[in-house]
Amino acid sequence: MKHIVIYGPPASGKYAVELELEKRTGFKRLKRKLTYQPLLEVFDWGSESFKNTLYATHTLIMAEAAKGGIGTIFSFVFTTPKSHIAEGYLEAVEKNGGE
């Protein structure tokens, strides 16, 4: 199953692209903001623990979707230090049979 990760600068149209891809492909959008609230019950916004747990949560969701043959669309704001995050998502998907 295919998985789409979109990353770019703020306000560059990532969300609009997500919505259009969802219509055209039937893939599930991983609504990133819905994962924030449970973590904020435990961790402070922006803390290392928050960031690490958020990344682990998104990675796990994508890996499990790949195992289940569920196509996903996910976007996040790009900054140079975050390029390893996209690579981590790709690795999790590929290890579980997705592309």
Backbone torsions as a table, in degrees:
resi	resn	phi	psi	omega
1	MET	NA	146.3	179.6
2	LYS	-84.6	148.4	176.5
3	HIS	-135.6	135.8	-176.5
4	ILE	-115.6	124.8	174.9
5	VAL	-116.9	124.5	179.7
6	ILE	-115.6	126.2	173.4
7	TYR	-137.3	142.9	-177.3
8	GLY	-172.4	-178.2	-178.2
9	PRO	-68.6	161.2	177.8
10	PRO	-56.8	145.6	174.5
11	ALA	58.4	34.4	-179.7
12	SER	-100.8	3.2	177.5
13	GLY	99.8	12.0	-178.8
14	LYS	-58.6	-45.2	-177.7
15	TYR	-63.2	-43.4	178.8
16	ALA	-62.1	-39.8	178.2
17	VAL	-65.8	-42.6	176.8
18	GLU	-54.3	-49.9	-177.5
19	LEU	-61.3	-42.7	179.8
20	GLU	-67.3	-41.6	177.8
21	LEU	-63.8	-38.1	177.8
22	GLU	-59.9	-44.4	178.4
23	LYS	-62.6	-44.1	-173.6
24	ARG	-78.3	-29.1	-173.5
25	THR	-108.2	-25.3	-173.5
26	GLY	79.0	4.5	177.3
27	PHE	-66.5	157.4	178.1
28	LYS	-88.0	133.1	174.8
29	ARG	-85.3	129.5	172.7
30	LEU	-83.6	104.5	-175.3
31	LYS	-81.0	91.5	-173.2
32	ARG	-48.2	-44.8	-175.4
33	LYS	-65.2	-24.2	178.3
34	LEU	-70.0	-19.1	178.9
35	THR	-86.9	-12.7	-177.9
36	TYR	-68.8	-47.4	-169.5
37	GLN	-57.7	-47.9	178.9
38	PRO	-59.5	-35.9	-180.0
39	LEU	-70.3	-33.8	179.9
40	LEU	-70.5	-14.0	174.4
41	GLU	-70.6	-21.0	-176.0
42	VAL	-115.7	-43.5	-172.5
43	PHE	-111.5	152.6	173.9
44	ASP	-76.1	143.4	178.5
45	TRP	-55.7	130.0	175.6
46	GLY	82.3	-6.6	178.8
47	SER	-68.0	159.7	178.7
48	GLU	-58.9	-40.0	179.0
49	SER	-63.2	-41.5	177.1
50	PHE	-61.0	-51.5	-177.9
51	LYS	-61.5	-44.2	-179.3
52	ASN	-64.8	-41.8	-179.1
53	THR	-71.1	-37.1	177.1
54	LEU	-62.3	-46.9	178.2
55	TYR	-60.7	-45.1	-179.9
56	ALA	-63.2	-39.2	179.4
57	THR	-63.9	-48.8	180.0
58	HIS	-63.4	-40.8	179.3
59	THR	-63.0	-44.4	179.0
60	LEU	-62.8	-43.6	179.2
61	ILE	-60.1	-45.8	-179.6
62	MET	-66.8	-38.6	178.4
63	ALA	-64.1	-44.2	-179.5
64	GLU	-67.9	-36.7	176.2
65	ALA	-63.0	-42.3	178.3
66	ALA	-61.2	-44.6	178.0
67	LYS	-58.6	-39.0	-177.2
68	GLY	-86.4	2.2	179.6
69	GLY	71.5	28.6	-179.1
70	ILE	-103.4	120.2	177.7
71	GLY	-73.7	139.5	-179.5
72	THR	-128.2	156.3	173.0
73	ILE	-126.7	131.2	-176.9
74	PHE	-144.3	137.7	176.9
75	SER	-133.4	155.1	175.0
76	PHE	-156.6	161.6	-177.6
77	VAL	-72.7	131.7	-178.5
78	PHE	-91.5	133.0	162.5
79	THR	-139.1	153.5	-174.4
80	THR	-49.6	-45.3	-179.0
81	PRO	-65.8	-13.7	-178.2
82	LYS	-92.2	0.7	-177.2
83	SER	-60.1	-29.5	177.7
84	HIS	-65.9	-24.4	179.7
85	ILE	-65.9	-46.5	178.0
86	ALA	-59.8	-40.1	178.0
87	GLU	-63.2	-39.3	177.9
88	GLY	-64.9	-40.1	177.3
89	TYR	-63.8	-44.7	180.0
90	LEU	-60.0	-45.6	179.7
91	GLU	-60.2	-44.0	-179.9
92	ALA	-62.4	-40.6	179.9
93	VAL	-67.6	-48.3	-177.6
94	GLU	-63.1	-39.0	179.0
95	LYS	-63.4	-18.5	-176.9
96	ASN	-113.0	21.0	172.0
97	GLY	91.8	5.2	179.7
98	GLY	-98.5	171.6	177.2
99	GLU	-122.6	NA	NA
